[in-house]
Amino acid sequence: MPVIAPALAGLKIPTVCHDGALLHYGFLDNPLAPTRGASNEGPCLSCSIDEETADAWLMIAELGGRPLWSLVKPGGFVLADYYSIPKHQLTAIAAARGLVERRLAFKCWATNEDGEPCFTMHLTKAEAHAELVEGGRLRECLCWAPTVQLCTYWGQRHPGTTVALCDTLDAAVTALLDASAPMIDGIYWDETLDPLRYSAPRVGLFQRILNLVSRTCDE
């Protein structure tokens, strides 16, 4: 039984189609299964759209020594265009379905090595103070936090991991599309290609479609 009820009340999800192969650095068992370990895509299989972005992620995520796989799906991949998704509407749906809830949180502001502002989020003041660096600032705010239901979805598909507070809405969008948009195979993040800033376009494929994907090992 799925964790989340189906259907998104007729909400249109912007998609992009990828007719070629997707590339994945990792170890794929038979049947096809995601590589375990931390990743931005959580319970999805992390993929790249071409060799250039695959090479970028090879450097960013330090994937040296892992084989490169080409993944092909008959008819191509249908991917949700993450940066075009109406996330405020999906957030409302996620809240109504008990995936996220409003909580008081503590935000630690600091400046990174490039002089740019950055922050971490915490649900307790003790945790926030433990992360506060010299010259940093701390303030209270309301934020969306993951519920037990969302954490259960995440943990069942990606054992040993949990939903970080800063990633709550990304995780909720992933969970909703996975359970409620069966024609969508995964999510596409059209990030800037800049490996030195740890950025490159990326794809997360839902585990439910992996048995429909053929694969070959390129190296």
C-alpha atoms as a printed R data frame, in Angstrom:
    type eleno elety resid chain resno      x      y       z
1   ATOM     1    CA   MET     A     1  0.000  0.000   0.000
2   ATOM     2    CA   PRO     A     2  1.393  3.453  -0.844
3   ATOM     3    CA   VAL     A     3  2.067  5.822   2.023
4   ATOM     4    CA   ILE     A     4  0.259  8.686   0.306
5   ATOM     5    CA   ALA     A     5 -3.186  8.614  -1.326
6   ATOM     6    CA   PRO     A     6 -3.162  9.015  -5.144
7   ATOM     7    CA   ALA     A     7 -4.290 11.978  -7.276
8   ATOM     8    CA   LEU     A     8 -3.266 15.624  -7.132
9   ATOM     9    CA   ALA     A     9 -6.700 17.158  -7.623
10  ATOM    10    CA   GLY     A    10 -6.109 17.854 -11.321
11  ATOM    11    CA   LEU     A    11 -2.992 19.931 -10.674
12  ATOM    12    CA   LYS     A    12 -0.893 20.172 -13.857
13  ATOM    13    CA   ILE     A    13  2.755 19.266 -13.306
14  ATOM    14    CA   PRO     A    14  5.215 20.765 -15.843
15  ATOM    15    CA   THR     A    15  7.378 18.045 -17.378
16  ATOM    16    CA   VAL     A    16 10.317 17.608 -19.715
17  ATOM    17    CA   CYS     A    17 10.907 14.532 -21.864
18  ATOM    18    CA   HIS     A    18 14.313 12.920 -22.216
19  ATOM    19    CA   ASP     A    19 14.446 10.481 -25.133
20  ATOM    20    CA   GLY     A    20 18.062  9.421 -24.748
21  ATOM    21    CA   ALA     A    21 19.929  7.543 -22.067
22  ATOM    22    CA   LEU     A    22 20.398  8.752 -18.513
23  ATOM    23    CA   LEU     A    23 23.779  8.123 -16.919
24  ATOM    24    CA   HIS     A    24 24.437  6.837 -13.410
25  ATOM    25    CA   TYR     A    25 27.701  6.307 -11.568
26  ATOM    26    CA   GLY     A    26 27.223  3.535  -9.027
27  ATOM    27    CA   PHE     A    27 26.718 -0.145  -8.342
28  ATOM    28    CA   LEU     A    28 23.434 -1.543  -9.671
29  ATOM    29    CA   ASP     A    29 22.276 -4.928  -8.420
30  ATOM    30    CA   ASN     A    30 19.852 -7.202 -10.235
31  ATOM    31    CA   PRO     A    31 17.005 -6.303  -9.996
32  ATOM    32    CA   LEU     A    32 17.897 -2.638 -10.513
33  ATOM    33    CA   ALA     A    33 18.197 -0.791  -7.206
34  ATOM    34    CA   PRO     A    34 19.468  2.630  -6.127
35  ATOM    35    CA   THR     A    35 22.989  2.990  -4.829
36  ATOM    36    CA   ARG     A    36 22.885  3.444  -1.068
37  ATOM    37    CA   GLY     A    37 24.410  6.505   0.535
38  ATOM    38    CA   ALA     A    38 23.758 10.207   0.888
39  ATOM    39    CA   SER     A    39 22.641 12.158  -2.174
40  ATOM    40    CA   ASN     A    40 20.596 15.212  -3.051
41  ATOM    41    CA   GLU     A    41 17.985 12.951  -4.631
42  ATOM    42    CA   GLY     A    42 17.261 10.976  -1.469
43  ATOM    43    CA   PRO     A    43 15.318  7.791  -2.270
44  ATOM    44    CA   CYS     A    44 15.546  8.387  -6.031
45  ATOM    45    CA   LEU     A    45 18.289  7.033  -8.290
46  ATOM    46    CA   SER     A    46 20.734  9.866  -9.041
47  ATOM    47    CA   CYS     A    47 21.315 10.300 -12.780
48  ATOM    48    CA   SER     A    48 22.801 12.748 -15.273
49  ATOM    49    CA   ILE     A    49 21.387 13.831 -18.625
50  ATOM    50    CA   ASP     A    50 24.650 13.592 -20.603
51  ATOM    51    CA   GLU     A    51 28.369 12.861 -20.322
52  ATOM    52    CA   GLU     A    52 29.295 16.443 -19.461
53  ATOM    53    CA   THR     A    53 27.007 16.588 -16.432
54  ATOM    54    CA   ALA     A    54 27.931 13.016 -15.470
55  ATOM    55    CA   ASP     A    55 31.591 14.063 -15.402
56  ATOM    56    CA   ALA     A    56 30.633 17.096 -13.286
57  ATOM    57    CA   TRP     A    57 28.925 14.876 -10.706
58  ATOM    58    CA   LEU     A    58 31.841 12.450 -10.843
59  ATOM    59    CA   MET     A    59 33.959 15.308  -9.471
60  ATOM    60    CA   ILE     A    60 31.364 16.901  -7.166
61  ATOM    61    CA   ALA     A    61 30.306 13.684  -5.425
62  ATOM    62    CA   GLU     A    62 33.735 12.024  -5.652
63  ATOM    63    CA   LEU     A    63 32.372  8.985  -7.494
64  ATOM    64    CA   GLY     A    64 35.710  7.757  -8.814
65  ATOM    65    CA   GLY     A    65 35.974  3.970  -8.998
66  ATOM    66    CA   ARG     A    66 32.273  3.433  -9.609
67  ATOM    67    CA   PRO     A    67 31.069  2.018 -12.939
68  ATOM    68    CA   LEU     A    68 29.094  4.207 -15.334
69  ATOM    69    CA   TRP     A    69 25.676  2.911 -16.403
70  ATOM    70    CA   SER     A    70 23.463  3.964 -19.303
71  ATOM    71    CA   LEU     A    71 19.743  3.708 -18.497
72  ATOM    72    CA   VAL     A    72 17.132  3.610 -21.258
73  ATOM    73    CA   LYS     A    73 13.337  3.456 -20.992
74  ATOM    74    CA   PRO     A    74 11.090  2.619 -23.977
75  ATOM    75    CA   GLY     A    75  9.417  5.860 -25.063
76  ATOM    76    CA   GLY     A    76 11.856  7.943 -23.079
77  ATOM    77    CA   PHE     A    77 11.718  9.427 -19.585
78  ATOM    78    CA   VAL     A    78  9.014 11.846 -18.444
79  ATOM    79    CA   LEU     A    79 10.487 14.079 -15.744
80  ATOM    80    CA   ALA     A    80  8.865 16.723 -13.568
81  ATOM    81    CA   ASP     A    81 10.532 20.096 -14.186
82  ATOM    82    CA   TYR     A    82 11.322 20.951 -10.579
83  ATOM    83    CA   TYR     A    83 11.833 24.689 -10.984
84  ATOM    84    CA   SER     A    84  8.536 25.086 -12.859
85  ATOM    85    CA   ILE     A    85  6.431 23.084 -10.398
86  ATOM    86    CA   PRO     A    86  3.777 25.118  -8.515
87  ATOM    87    CA   LYS     A    87  5.376 24.311  -5.184
88  ATOM    88    CA   HIS     A    88  3.075 26.540  -3.123
89  ATOM    89    CA   GLN     A    89  0.123 24.417  -4.301
90  ATOM    90    CA   LEU     A    90  1.956 21.164  -3.696
91  ATOM    91    CA   THR     A    91  2.938 22.385  -0.241
92  ATOM    92    CA   ALA     A    92 -0.728 22.951   0.597
93  ATOM    93    CA   ILE     A    93 -1.544 19.428  -0.616
94  ATOM    94    CA   ALA     A    94  1.372 18.003   1.370
95  ATOM    95    CA   ALA     A    95  0.143 19.737   4.526
96  ATOM    96    CA   ALA     A    96 -3.401 18.489   3.978
97  ATOM    97    CA   ARG     A    97 -2.100 14.932   3.631
98  ATOM    98    CA   GLY     A    98 -0.026 15.116   6.790
99  ATOM    99    CA   LEU     A    99  3.414 15.128   5.148
100 ATOM   100    CA   VAL     A   100  4.545 18.515   6.486
101 ATOM   101    CA   GLU     A   101  3.615 20.713   9.424
102 ATOM   102    CA   ARG     A   102  4.415 24.221  10.622
103 ATOM   103    CA   ARG     A   103  6.970 24.305  13.435
104 ATOM   104    CA   LEU     A   104  8.955 26.911  15.318
105 ATOM   105    CA   ALA     A   105 12.578 26.680  14.209
106 ATOM   106    CA   PHE     A   106 15.903 28.409  14.745
107 ATOM   107    CA   LYS     A   107 17.957 29.674  11.818
108 ATOM   108    CA   CYS     A   108 21.726 30.117  12.156
109 ATOM   109    CA   TRP     A   109 23.111 32.682   9.714
110 ATOM   110    CA   ALA     A   110 26.800 32.840   8.832
111 ATOM   111    CA   THR     A   111 29.119 33.728   5.943
112 ATOM   112    CA   ASN     A   112 30.833 31.037   3.895
113 ATOM   113    CA   GLU     A   113 34.421 31.050   2.613
114 ATOM   114    CA   ASP     A   114 33.300 32.929  -0.521
115 ATOM   115    CA   GLY     A   115 31.778 35.712   1.572
116 ATOM   116    CA   GLU     A   116 28.234 34.640   0.746
117 ATOM   117    CA   PRO     A   117 25.477 34.324   3.373
118 ATOM   118    CA   CYS     A   118 24.444 30.790   4.344
119 ATOM   119    CA   PHE     A   119 22.334 29.246   7.075
120 ATOM   120    CA   THR     A   120 21.358 26.047   8.848
121 ATOM   121    CA   MET     A   121 17.952 25.229  10.362
122 ATOM   122    CA   HIS     A   122 17.229 23.528  13.686
123 ATOM   123    CA   LEU     A   123 14.138 22.606  15.678
124 ATOM   124    CA   THR     A   124 15.718 23.259  19.077
125 ATOM   125    CA   LYS     A   125 17.662 26.252  20.373
126 ATOM   126    CA   ALA     A   126 20.308 23.917  21.831
127 ATOM   127    CA   GLU     A   127 21.039 22.425  18.408
128 ATOM   128    CA   ALA     A   128 21.150 25.889  16.867
129 ATOM   129    CA   HIS     A   129 23.592 27.217  19.464
130 ATOM   130    CA   ALA     A   130 25.813 24.169  18.905
131 ATOM   131    CA   GLU     A   131 26.088 25.097  15.207
132 ATOM   132    CA   LEU     A   132 26.434 28.843  15.715
133 ATOM   133    CA   VAL     A   133 29.868 30.070  14.625
134 ATOM   134    CA   GLU     A   134 31.666 33.215  15.709
135 ATOM   135    CA   GLY     A   135 30.072 36.222  14.066
136 ATOM   136    CA   GLY     A   136 26.946 34.245  13.198
137 ATOM   137    CA   ARG     A   137 23.363 35.253  13.957
138 ATOM   138    CA   LEU     A   138 20.482 33.281  15.377
139 ATOM   139    CA   ARG     A   139 16.796 34.027  14.915
140 ATOM   140    CA   GLU     A   140 13.484 32.265  15.424
141 ATOM   141    CA   CYS     A   141 11.178 31.579  12.502
142 ATOM   142    CA   LEU     A   142  8.289 29.397  11.415
143 ATOM   143    CA   CYS     A   143  9.121 26.698   8.906
144 ATOM   144    CA   TRP     A   144  7.732 23.573   7.295
145 ATOM   145    CA   ALA     A   145  9.010 20.448   9.034
146 ATOM   146    CA   PRO     A   146  8.675 16.783   7.993
147 ATOM   147    CA   THR     A   147  6.099 14.639   9.769
148 ATOM   148    CA   VAL     A   148  6.523 11.012  10.784
149 ATOM   149    CA   GLN     A   149  4.662 10.043   7.619
150 ATOM   150    CA   LEU     A   150  7.132 11.822   5.334
151 ATOM   151    CA   CYS     A   151 10.131 10.496   7.263
152 ATOM   152    CA   THR     A   152  8.688  6.984   7.008
153 ATOM   153    CA   TYR     A   153  8.370  7.305   3.226
154 ATOM   154    CA   TRP     A   154 11.964  8.552   3.024
155 ATOM   155    CA   GLY     A   155 13.447  5.956   5.349
156 ATOM   156    CA   GLN     A   156 11.673  2.983   3.769
157 ATOM   157    CA   ARG     A   157 13.134  3.837   0.358
158 ATOM   158    CA   HIS     A   158 16.511  5.137   1.527
159 ATOM   159    CA   PRO     A   159 17.427  3.220   4.711
160 ATOM   160    CA   GLY     A   160 19.610  4.948   7.228
161 ATOM   161    CA   THR     A   161 18.668  8.471   6.115
162 ATOM   162    CA   THR     A   162 16.175 11.067   7.272
163 ATOM   163    CA   VAL     A   163 14.716 14.312   5.942
164 ATOM   164    CA   ALA     A   164 16.832 17.355   6.786
165 ATOM   165    CA   LEU     A   165 14.789 20.332   7.953
166 ATOM   166    CA   CYS     A   166 16.050 22.518   5.087
167 ATOM   167    CA   ASP     A   167 15.002 19.843   2.590
168 ATOM   168    CA   THR     A   168 11.464 19.339   3.875
169 ATOM   169    CA   LEU     A   169  9.592 20.841   0.913
170 ATOM   170    CA   ASP     A   170 11.847 19.124  -1.639
171 ATOM   171    CA   ALA     A   171 11.166 15.808   0.099
172 ATOM   172    CA   ALA     A   172  7.410 16.460   0.197
173 ATOM   173    CA   VAL     A   173  7.345 17.264  -3.541
174 ATOM   174    CA   THR     A   174  9.265 14.052  -4.253
175 ATOM   175    CA   ALA     A   175  6.892 11.964  -2.120
176 ATOM   176    CA   LEU     A   176  3.753 13.469  -3.677
177 ATOM   177    CA   LEU     A   177  4.909 13.025  -7.266
178 ATOM   178    CA   ASP     A   178  6.171  9.520  -6.598
179 ATOM   179    CA   ALA     A   179  2.858  8.343  -5.128
180 ATOM   180    CA   SER     A   180  0.387 10.526  -7.019
181 ATOM   181    CA   ALA     A   181  1.745 11.080 -10.543
182 ATOM   182    CA   PRO     A   182  2.194  7.585 -12.051
183 ATOM   183    CA   MET     A   183  2.997  8.912 -15.541
184 ATOM   184    CA   ILE     A   184  6.030 10.797 -14.216
185 ATOM   185    CA   ASP     A   185  9.272  8.815 -13.963
186 ATOM   186    CA   GLY     A   186 11.297 11.194 -11.835
187 ATOM   187    CA   ILE     A   187 12.358 14.794 -11.262
188 ATOM   188    CA   TYR     A   188 14.730 17.027 -13.239
189 ATOM   189    CA   TRP     A   189 16.642 19.834 -11.511
190 ATOM   190    CA   ASP     A   190 17.946 22.248 -14.166
191 ATOM   191    CA   GLU     A   191 20.860 23.479 -12.081
192 ATOM   192    CA   THR     A   192 23.713 25.646 -13.353
193 ATOM   193    CA   LEU     A   193 26.653 23.629 -14.655
194 ATOM   194    CA   ASP     A   194 29.424 24.807 -12.325
195 ATOM   195    CA   PRO     A   195 31.268 21.916 -10.668
196 ATOM   196    CA   LEU     A   196 33.544 24.266  -8.719
197 ATOM   197    CA   ARG     A   197 30.415 25.506  -6.921
198 ATOM   198    CA   TYR     A   198 29.093 21.955  -6.554
199 ATOM   199    CA   SER     A   199 26.321 22.559  -9.064
200 ATOM   200    CA   ALA     A   200 25.194 20.657 -12.171
201 ATOM   201    CA   PRO     A   201 21.899 19.544 -13.750
202 ATOM   202    CA   ARG     A   202 20.609 16.324 -12.179
203 ATOM   203    CA   VAL     A   203 17.813 13.778 -12.339
204 ATOM   204    CA   GLY     A   204 16.233 11.635  -9.645
205 ATOM   205    CA   LEU     A   205 14.401  8.543 -10.952
206 ATOM   206    CA   PHE     A   206 11.639  7.051  -8.821
207 ATOM   207    CA   GLN     A   207 12.352  3.493  -7.690
208 ATOM   208    CA   ARG     A   208  8.952  2.328  -8.949
209 ATOM   209    CA   ILE     A   209  9.973  2.733 -12.608
210 ATOM   210    CA   LEU     A   210 13.377  1.086 -12.400
211 ATOM   211    CA   ASN     A   211 12.100 -2.352 -13.429
212 ATOM   212    CA   LEU     A   212 11.034 -0.774 -16.751
213 ATOM   213    CA   VAL     A   213 14.528  0.499 -17.479
214 ATOM   214    CA   SER     A   214 17.190 -1.374 -19.468
215 ATOM   215    CA   ARG     A   215 20.782 -0.766 -18.503
216 ATOM   216    CA   THR     A   216 24.271 -1.304 -19.839
217 ATOM   217    CA   CYS     A   217 27.591 -0.773 -18.103
218 ATOM   218    CA   ASP     A   218 29.853  1.564 -20.101
219 ATOM   219    CA   GLU     A   219 33.001  0.962 -18.068
